[in-house]
């Protein structure tokens, strides 16, 4: 797992587009979160991780 660091807690002034990636045991989820003045919009897609990748040697997903 790659480390992520939280430098501060949200204060409500956050704006912009944010990409979230989640590689779990059976699914890979991609989310785009758009934060605007008073609204947040989230779109995403879930991809199933094929059995040959889940049960492989790990070389394919070695970052």
Secondary structure, DSSP 4 states (H G I P E B T S, - for coil): -------S---S---EEEEEEEE-SSEEEEEEEEE-SS-EEEEEEEEEPPHHHHTS-SSTT--
